[in-house]
């Protein structure tokens, strides 16, 4: 088609939102097995494919092997050719999946005793995998020096049962070796792109929570890009692999929040959505609340109050601070029930109002991350969130 030769189409290919692959990709679709280290990738491909036949289907019902293949596919689309990164992307979940399967087969509980057992099994599994990679390299006369780097990246990407979400992500951004750190960030962003594209089985609350996890990773990625390139340079490096993957993950997350808004809109709350949008604008322009983790003003009666503390609410869920999380949800529900009393909304519709306003606000946060060069959410980084005393020692 002639249209595909135009500058307009080339511009579209730069800004397009990536779509997931739903079919099993072959080795030749992902890399050239004849290139240096290509044999290792092909070996790990077959190994992973075989092992994933023992793992449960993904929550959306798809073949679990689709997930690691999509990670590699995203990395390739971003321009990643490094076989080490592509290989680690293939096996990024392998140790976690083995641990989960072992936990199910042995009926191990996630109490202190069970977590210790699972941690020990994880270490054994990681060591076994490392030994296998080195043995393959030796048998095929490949240089084994890179295997330590592979395992180091894999360890960063493997979430330990003893850790909460923040802790596992913080380990990536706190790593001292920038080369290993950047490869891990690239793979994690690719991971979150596919995860956020696979939310069909989730309700609205579940979709928001998954997208919020992306927001935390994106915020820390933006901080890292600013630190690396400076505030004036981070958004201009279109050919930088990390910048490209960051933007694609941000767009996928924006899409996820937008989808929640669409679902909620069609649950009978159409008459009040513009009111919620304008309340958000008032919050942004008068309170400048999107720059930091904001506190709730209990005396505020305007619906802009609904946008105070959104980050804190989902932060509490990620930290498993359930009492705080439920208290904030209850306070919001009481407010919208009283404020919109005239409409006689059902409880489900009131919840849709809350889900809509959360998704609308967080969608706009993503847009600011993308297009405001120096925009980040203050007090929402790894260091800040992992300095909250004993509670955060688990995260």
SEKOL-538631 format. One record per residue (C-alpha): chain; residue in three letters; residue number from 0; x, y, z. Coordinates in steps of 0.05 Angstrom, whole numbers, plus 5000, padded with zeros to 4 digits. Each point is the difference from the previous one (the first is absolute). Example, Ala and Ser with C-alpha at 12.3 -4.5 7.8 and 13.67 -1.06 7.14 Angstrom:
<nodes>
  cadena  residuo  num     X     Y     Z
       A      ALA    0  5246  4910  5156
       A      SER    1  5027  5069  4987
</nodes>
This chain:
<nodes>
  cadena  residuo  num     X     Y     Z
       A      UNK    0  5000  5000  5000
       A      UNK    1  5026  5069  4981
       A      UNK    2  4973  5029  5065
       A      UNK    3  5053  4960  5038
       A      UNK    4  5055  5038  4964
       A      UNK    5  4977  5068  5022
       A      UNK    6  5032  5042  5055
       A      UNK    7  4933  5001  5035
       A      UNK    8  4999  4925  5005
       A      UNK    9  5073  4999  5024
       A      UNK   10  4979  5049  5054
       A      UNK   11  4943  4955  5020
       A      UNK   12  5048  4941  5008
       A      UNK   13  5040  5040  5050
       A      UNK   14  4941  5019  5044
       A      UNK   15  4955  4939  4991
       A      UNK   16  4977  4961  5061
       A      UNK   17  5027  4929  4998
       A      UNK   18  4953  4941  4997
       A      UNK   19  5014  4933  5034
       A      UNK   20  5017  4937  4961
       A      UNK   21  4948  4945  5013
       A      UNK   22  5033  4945  4961
       A      UNK   23  5062  4959  5016
       A      UNK   24  5060  5033  4968
       A      UNK   25  5058  4958  4974
       A      UNK   26  5073  5010  5015
       A      UNK   27  5012  5028  4930
       A      UNK   28  4946  5052  5013
       A      UNK   29  5039  5026  5060
       A      UNK   30  5074  4995  4983
       A      UNK   31  5049  4966  4955
       A      UNK   32  5023  4935  5033
       A      UNK   33  5062  4999  4956
       A      UNK   34  5027  5065  5030
       A      UNK   35  5046  5003  5060
       A      UNK   36  4963  4973  5060
       A      UNK   37  4941  4983  4956
       A      UNK   38  5008  4927  5018
       A      UNK   39  4991  5018  5073
       A      UNK   40  4935  5037  4985
       A      UNK   41  4974  4942  4958
       A      UNK   42  5017  4952  5057
       A      UNK   43  4965  5042  5052
       A      UNK   44  4941  5008  4954
       A      UNK   45  4989  4925  4996
       A      UNK   46  5013  4991  5074
       A      UNK   47  4951  5055  5019
       A      UNK   48  4947  4975  4951
       A      UNK   49  5004  4930  5030
       A      UNK   50  4998  5024  5073
       A      UNK   51  4941  5046  4988
       A      UNK   52  4957  4940  4981
       A      UNK   53  5000  4984  5075
       A      UNK   54  4979  5070  5022
       A      UNK   55  4928  5024  5005
       A      UNK   56  4968  5043  4946
       A      UNK   57  5002  5075  5008
       A      UNK   58  4941  5035  5033
       A      UNK   59  4972  5017  4931
       A      UNK   60  5001  4927  4981
       A      UNK   61  5059  5005  4952
       A      UNK   62  5059  4953  4993
       A      UNK   63  5051  5021  5054
       A      UNK   64  5057  4995  4949
       A      UNK   65  4969  5059  4963
       A      UNK   66  5023  5046  5056
       A      UNK   67  5076  4992  4995
       A      UNK   68  4995  5000  4924
       A      UNK   69  4965  5068  5003
       A      UNK   70  5056  5027  5043
       A      UNK   71  5051  4980  4948
       A      UNK   72  4955  5027  4945
       A      UNK   73  4993  5068  5034
       A      UNK   74  5075  5004  5011
       A      UNK   75  5013  4985  4927
       A      UNK   76  4950  5053  4978
       A      UNK   77  5036  5050  5043
       A      UNK   78  5065  4982  4965
       A      UNK   79  5033  4955  5051
       A      UNK   80  5048  4951  4967
       A      UNK   81  5040  4980  5062
       A      UNK   82  4990  4925  5006
       A      UNK   83  5013  5002  5075
       A      UNK   84  4940  5046  5010
       A      UNK   85  4956  4960  4953
       A      UNK   86  5020  4935  5034
       A      UNK   87  4986  5026  5070
       A      UNK   88  4933  5026  4976
       A      UNK   89  4983  4929  4978
       A      UNK   90  5015  4971  5069
       A      UNK   91  4983  5061  5043
       A      UNK   92  4942  4964  5035
       A      UNK   93  5028  4929  4998
       A      UNK   94  5025  4998  5071
       A      UNK   95  4937  5033  5028
       A      UNK   96  4956  4952  4961
       A      UNK   97  5039  4940  5026
       A      UNK   98  4993  5026  5071
       A      UNK   99  4925  5010  4992
       A      UNK  100  4992  4930  4972
       A      UNK  101  5041  4971  5057
       A      UNK  102  4958  5038  5050
       A      UNK  103  4936  4972  4969
       A      UNK  104  5025  4928  4993
       A      UNK  105  5026  4998  5072
       A      UNK  106  4943  5042  5028
       A      UNK  107  5047  5049  5033
       A      UNK  108  4969  5059  5036
       A      UNK  109  5028  5070  4995
       A      UNK  110  5012  5007  5075
       A      UNK  111  5070  5011  5030
       A      UNK  112  5017  4926  4996
       A      UNK  113  4973  4992  4930
       A      UNK  114  5035  5061  4973
       A      UNK  115  5066  4975  5027
       A      UNK  116  4989  4934  4964
       A      UNK  117  4982  5035  4935
       A      UNK  118  5060  5047  5006
       A      UNK  119  5046  4940  5006
       A      UNK  120  4967  4966  4940
       A      UNK  121  5007  5065  4960
       A      UNK  122  5075  5003  5015
       A      UNK  123  5008  4927  4979
       A      UNK  124  4961  5012  4936
       A      UNK  125  5041  5062  4983
       A      UNK  126  5065  4963  5012
       A      UNK  127  4976  4941  4958
       A      UNK  128  4981  5047  4942
       A      UNK  129  5067  5036  5004
       A      UNK  130  5037  4933  4999
       A      UNK  131  4960  4977  4940
       A      UNK  132  5015  5064  4961
       A      UNK  133  5074  4994  5014
       A      UNK  134  5001  4927  4981
       A      UNK  135  4965  5015  4934
       A      UNK  136  5052  5054  4984
       A      UNK  137  5056  4952  5016
       A      UNK  138  4970  4945  4957
       A      UNK  139  4990  5048  4941
       A      UNK  140  5067  5035  5011
       A      UNK  141  4968  5067  5015
       A      UNK  142  5033  5052  5045
       A      UNK  143  4969  4990  5068
       A      UNK  144  5020  5068  5028
       A      UNK  145  4931  5030  4985
       A      UNK  146  4963  4947  5040
       A      UNK  147  5013  5039  5065
       A      UNK  148  4968  5061  4969
       A      UNK  149  4940  4960  4978
       A      UNK  150  4990  4971  5070
       A      UNK  151  5009  5068  5032
       A      UNK  152  4945  5030  4956
       A      UNK  153  4956  4940  5012
       A      UNK  154  5007  5007  5075
       A      UNK  155  4979  5073  4996
       A      UNK  156  4938  4980  4961
       A      UNK  157  4981  4942  5045
       A      UNK  158  4952  5020  5055
       A      UNK  159  5014  4965  5065
       A      UNK  160  4941  4973  5040
       A      UNK  161  5025  5039  5061
       A      UNK  162  4995  5067  4964
       A      UNK  163  4943  5046  4983
       A      UNK  164  4996  5033  4932
       A      UNK  165  5038  5064  5016
       A      UNK  166  5059  4962  5027
       A      UNK  167  5008  4958  4937
       A      UNK  168  4996  5060  4954
       A      UNK  169  5045  5042  5045
       A      UNK  170  5055  4949  4994
       A      UNK  171  5003  5012  4925
       A      UNK  172  5006  5076  5004
       A      UNK  173  5049  4997  5059
       A      UNK  174  5050  4954  4965
       A      UNK  175  5069  5031  4995
       A      UNK  176  5018  4974  4931
       A      UNK  177  4965  5044  4949
       A      UNK  178  5007  4950  4943
       A      UNK  179  4966  4945  5039
       A      UNK  180  4949  5049  5028
       A      UNK  181  4980  5026  4931
       A      UNK  182  4992  4930  4972
       A      UNK  183  4957  4981  5059
       A      UNK  184  4958  5063  4992
       A      UNK  185  4990  4987  4926
       A      UNK  186  4976  4929  5014
       A      UNK  187  4955  5023  5057
       A      UNK  188  4968  5053  4956
       A      UNK  189  4989  4949  4946
       A      UNK  190  4970  4953  5052
       A      UNK  191  4951  5053  5024
       A      UNK  192  4980  5018  4929
       A      UNK  193  4975  4930  4988
       A      UNK  194  4970  4993  5069
       A      UNK  195  4960  5064  4992
       A      UNK  196  4976  4976  4931
       A      UNK  197  4972  4936  5032
       A      UNK  198  4946  5027  5047
       A      UNK  199  4937  4971  4970
       A      UNK  200  4987  4955  5060
       A      UNK  201  5007  5057  5051
       A      UNK  202  4944  5044  5027
       A      UNK  203  5009  5075  5000
       A      UNK  204  5034  5002  5069
       A      UNK  205  5049  4946  4978
       A      UNK  206  5016  5037  4936
       A      UNK  207  5014  5064  5037
       A      UNK  208  5045  4964  5050
       A      UNK  209  5041  4967  4945
       A      UNK  210  5007  5066  4962
       A      UNK  211  5020  5035  5065
       A      UNK  212  5057  4950  5008
       A      UNK  213  5023  5023  4931
       A      UNK  214  4995  5072  5023
       A      UNK  215  5050  4987  5056
       A      UNK  216  5049  4967  4952
       A      UNK  217  4991  5056  4948
       A      UNK  218  5012  5054  5052
       A      UNK  219  5065  4968  5021
       A      UNK  220  5020  4990  4927
       A      UNK  221  4987  5073  4986
       A      UNK  222  5042  5019  5060
       A      UNK  223  5056  4957  4974
       A      UNK  224  4995  5030  4930
       A      UNK  225  5003  5070  5028
       A      UNK  226  5060  4981  5043
       A      UNK  227  5035  4970  4940
       A      UNK  228  4985  5051  4946
       A      UNK  229  4977  5062  5037
       A      UNK  230  4931  5032  5002
       A      UNK  231  5007  5030  4930
       A      UNK  232  5024  4937  4965
       A      UNK  233  4960  4940  5026
       A      UNK  234  4939  5009  4955
       A      UNK  235  5039  5017  4937
       A      UNK  236  5040  4936  4994
       A      UNK  237  4952  4962  4954
       A      UNK  238  5052  4949  4980
       A      UNK  239  5022  4985  5072
       A      UNK  240  4976  4929  5016
       A      UNK  241  4980  5016  5072
       A      UNK  242  4963  5064  4979
       A      UNK  243  4963  4963  4946
       A      UNK  244  4979  4942  5046
       A      UNK  245  4980  5050  5054
       A      UNK  246  4954  5037  4952
       A      UNK  247  4968  4936  4973
       A      UNK  248  4986  4976  5071
       A      UNK  249  4972  5068  5018
       A      UNK  250  4953  4998  4940
       A      UNK  251  4977  4929  5015
       A      UNK  252  4985  5023  5072
       A      UNK  253  4963  5061  4975
       A      UNK  254  4958  4953  4957
       A      UNK  255  4984  4957  5061
       A      UNK  256  4976  5059  5041
       A      UNK  257  4959  5026  4940
       A      UNK  258  4967  4932  4993
       A      UNK  259  4977  5002  5073
       A      UNK  260  4970  5070  4987
       A      UNK  261  4962  4972  4941
       A      UNK  262  4973  4940  5039
       A      UNK  263  4978  5045  5058
       A      UNK  264  4969  5052  4954
       A      UNK  265  4952  4948  4973
       A      UNK  266  4974  4979  5068
       A      UNK  267  4951  5058  5003
       A      UNK  268  5045  5056  5027
       A      UNK  269  5003  5040  4935
       A      UNK  270  4965  5060  5032
       A      UNK  271  5055  5012  5051
       A      UNK  272  5064  4984  4963
       A      UNK  273  5011  5071  4974
       A      UNK  274  4991  5025  5072
       A      UNK  275  5055  4951  5021
       A      UNK  276  5045  5023  4944
       A      UNK  277  4991  5074  5018
       A      UNK  278  5013  4985  5073
       A      UNK  279  5065  4969  4978
       A      UNK  280  5019  5062  4960
       A      UNK  281  4984  5043  5061
       A      UNK  282  5044  4954  5042
       A      UNK  283  5058  5006  4951
       A      UNK  284  4996  5075  4988
       A      UNK  285  4983  5024  5070
       A      UNK  286  5035  4948  5043
       A      UNK  287  5056  4977  4954
       A      UNK  288  4988  4933  5031
       A      UNK  289  5030  4956  4946
       A      UNK  290  5072  5017  5018
       A      UNK  291  5002  4962  5066
       A      UNK  292  4966  4949  5044
       A      UNK  293  4945  5043  5028
       A      UNK  294  4964  5000  5067
       A      UNK  295  4925  5000  5009
       A      UNK  296  4966  5064  5024
       A      UNK  297  4941  4973  5040
       A      UNK  298  4968  5069  4999
       A      UNK  299  4997  5003  4924
       A      UNK  300  4929  4991  4974
       A      UNK  301  5013  5012  4926
       A      UNK  302  5007  4935  4959
       A      UNK  303  5073  5018  4988
       A      UNK  304  5009  4967  5067
       A      UNK  305  4992  4933  4964
       A      UNK  306  5067  5012  4966
       A      UNK  307  5038  5011  5065
       A      UNK  308  5038  4939  5022
       A      UNK  309  4989  4954  4940
       A      UNK  310  5074  4982  5000
       A      UNK  311  4998  4988  5075
       A      UNK  312  4940  4954  4994
       A      UNK  313  5031  4952  4949
       A      UNK  314  5068  5007  5034
       A      UNK  315  4966  4973  5063
       A      UNK  316  4974  4940  4960
       A      UNK  317  5069  4986  4972
       A      UNK  318  5029  5002  5070
       A      UNK  319  4942  4955  5023
       A      UNK  320  4979  5052  5051
       A      UNK  321  4929  4974  4995
       A      UNK  322  4970  5040  5057
       A      UNK  323  5025  5066  4970
       A      UNK  324  4977  4979  4931
       A      UNK  325  4930  4980  5022
       A      UNK  326  4993  5063  5041
       A      UNK  327  5016  5044  4940
       A      UNK  328  4951  4960  4956
       A      UNK  329  4945  5006  5052
       A      UNK  330  5011  5075  5006
       A      UNK  331  4995  5010  4925
       A      UNK  332  4937  4958  4995
       A      UNK  333  4967  5040  5056
       A      UNK  334  5017  5064  4964
       A      UNK  335  4973  4981  4931
       A      UNK  336  4937  4970  5030
       A      UNK  337  4984  5066  5034
       A      UNK  338  5025  5046  4944
       A      UNK  339  4961  4963  4946
       A      UNK  340  4939  4985  5042
       A      UNK  341  4954  5033  4950
       A      UNK  342  5016  4947  4947
       A      UNK  343  4981  4940  5042
       A      UNK  344  5060  4960  4974
       A      UNK  345  5006  4928  5018
       A      UNK  346  5061  4977  5040
       A      UNK  347  5030  4971  4937
       A      UNK  348  4991  5067  4964
       A      UNK  349  5031  5038  5059
       A      UNK  350  5060  4953  4996
       A      UNK  351  5003  5013  4925
       A      UNK  352  5005  5075  5015
       A      UNK  353  5059  4987  5046
       A      UNK  354  5034  4954  4949
       A      UNK  355  4987  5051  4945
       A      UNK  356  5031  5058  5038
       A      UNK  357  5061  4958  5021
       A      UNK  358  5012  4976  4928
       A      UNK  359  4988  5069  4971
       A      UNK  360  5049  5033  5047
       A      UNK  361  5054  4946  4994
       A      UNK  362  4992  5001  4924
       A      UNK  363  5016  5074  5001
       A      UNK  364  5060  4987  5045
       A      UNK  365  5027  4953  4946
       A      UNK  366  4989  5053  4947
       A      UNK  367  5041  5050  5041
       A      UNK  368  5055  4949  5009
       A      UNK  369  5003  4991  4925
       A      UNK  370  4998  5073  4979
       A      UNK  371  5027  5043  5057
       A      UNK  372  5075  4991  4998
       A      UNK  373  5014  5009  5074
       A      UNK  374  4934  4971  5026
       A      UNK  375  5003  4946  5053
       A      UNK  376  4957  4986  5061
       A      UNK  377  5039  5023  5060
       A      UNK  378  5004  4955  5061
       A      UNK  379  4981  4940  4956
       A      UNK  380  5069  4971  4987
       A      UNK  381  5033  4937  5026
       A      UNK  382  5041  5036  5053
       A      UNK  383  4941  5039  5028
       A      UNK  384  4953  4941  5003
       A      UNK  385  5051  4954  5030
       A      UNK  386  5017  5045  5059
       A      UNK  387  4936  4993  5040
       A      UNK  388  5027  4960  5058
       A      UNK  389  4981  4929  5018
       A      UNK  390  4941  4995  4952
       A      UNK  391  5044  5014  4940
       A      UNK  392  5052  4950  5020
       A      UNK  393  4954  4949  4967
       A      UNK  394  4989  5038  4936
</nodes>
